[in-house]
């Protein structure tokens, strides 16, 4: 329970701020994805960061109770898996950038989901404490 609150407190502001910034600066996000997809160094660094964050969450918060706490566990596993995939298959990650940039609706949906997840974590934070 304590780990749920700590992770919710860390992630909700980050997710909501990132989502709002992405909504406001969609062109900047497109440019960043284009630039990052050209650099193996950035793909590697981002993957290592994801791996570490995912491992921390999964290690300290592997809760499968089918409540909102499970959202944090799922987030941890998704981050961990994305980090591993980035390290193992960097060429495939580079190839994914072009289709992602063409799917404006998918990008907007992902940004909206990120905001909703941040809002859900606010609920977890205030609902449990």
C-alpha positions in Angstrom: 0.0 0.0 0.0 2.8 2.4 0.9 4.6 1.7 -2.4 1.4 2.4 -4.3 1.2 5.8 -2.8 4.8 6.6 -3.4 4.6 5.6 -7.1 1.3 7.3 -7.6 2.7 10.5 -6.1 5.8 10.3 -8.4 4.0 9.4 -11.6 0.7 11.4 -11.6 2.3 14.8 -12.0 4.8 13.6 -14.5 2.2 11.9 -16.7 -0.2 14.8 -16.6 2.5 17.4 -17.2 4.0 15.4 -20.1 0.5 14.9 -21.6 -0.3 18.6 -21.4 3.0 19.5 -22.9 2.5 17.0 -25.7 -0.9 18.4 -26.4 0.4 22.0 -26.6 3.6 21.1 -28.5 2.6 18.3 -30.9 5.0 19.5 -33.6 7.9 19.4 -31.1 7.0 15.8 -30.1 7.0 14.8 -33.8 10.4 16.4 -34.3 11.8 14.7 -31.2 10.5 11.3 -32.3 12.1 11.8 -35.7 15.4 12.8 -34.2 15.5 10.2 -31.5 14.7 7.4 -34.0 17.8 8.3 -36.0 20.1 7.8 -33.0 21.1 4.5 -31.6 22.6 6.3 -28.6 19.2 7.8 -27.7 17.4 4.6 -28.2 19.9 2.8 -26.0 19.7 5.5 -23.2 15.9 5.7 -23.3 15.7 1.9 -23.1 18.1 1.7 -20.2 16.1 4.3 -18.3 12.9 2.4 -19.0 14.5 -0.8 -17.9 15.6 0.6 -14.6 12.3 2.4 -13.9 10.3 -0.7 -14.9 12.5 -2.9 -12.7 12.0 -0.6 -9.7 8.3 -0.5 -10.1 7.9 -4.3 -10.6 10.3 -5.1 -7.8 8.6 -2.9 -5.2 5.0 -2.9 -6.5 4.0 -6.2 -8.1 0.3 -6.1 -7.0 -2.3 -8.1 -8.9 -5.5 -7.4 -7.0 -7.5 -6.0 -9.9 -7.9 -2.6 -8.3 -6.5 0.7 -9.4 -3.3 -0.4 -7.7 -2.9 -2.9 -10.5 -2.6 0.0 -12.9 0.7 0.8 -11.4 1.9 -2.8 -11.7 0.8 -2.8 -15.4 2.6 0.5 -16.0 5.7 -1.0 -14.5 5.6 -4.1 -16.6 4.9 -2.1 -19.8 7.9 0.2 -19.0 10.1 -2.8 -18.3 9.1 -4.6 -21.4 9.6 -1.5 -23.6 13.1 -1.1 -22.1 14.0 -4.7 -22.8 12.6 -4.5 -26.4 14.5 -1.3 -27.1 17.8 -2.9 -25.9 17.2 -6.2 -27.8 15.7 -4.8 -31.0 16.9 -1.2 -31.6 16.5 -1.5 -35.4 12.9 -2.4 -35.0 12.4 0.6 -32.7 13.9 2.9 -35.4 11.5 1.4 -37.9 8.5 2.0 -35.7 9.0 5.8 -35.7 7.8 6.4 -39.2 4.4 4.7 -38.8 3.9 6.3 -35.4 4.4 9.7 -36.8 1.9 9.1 -39.6 -0.8 8.1 -37.1 -1.8 11.5 -35.7 -5.0 10.1 -34.2 -3.1 7.3 -32.5 -0.6 9.9 -31.0 -3.5 12.0 -29.8 -5.1 8.9 -28.2 -1.9 7.9 -26.5 -1.5 11.4 -25.1 -5.1 11.4 -23.9 -4.6 8.0 -22.3 -1.4 9.3 -20.6 -3.4 12.1 -19.1 -6.2 9.8 -18.0 -3.7 7.4 -16.4 -2.2 10.4 -14.5 -5.7 11.3 -13.3 -6.3 7.7 -12.2 -3.1 7.9 -10.2 -4.4 11.1 -8.5 -7.5 9.1 -7.6 -5.3 6.2 -6.2 -3.2 8.7 -4.2 -6.2 10.5 -2.7 -8.5 7.5 -2.5 -6.1 5.3 -0.5 -4.5 7.8 1.8 
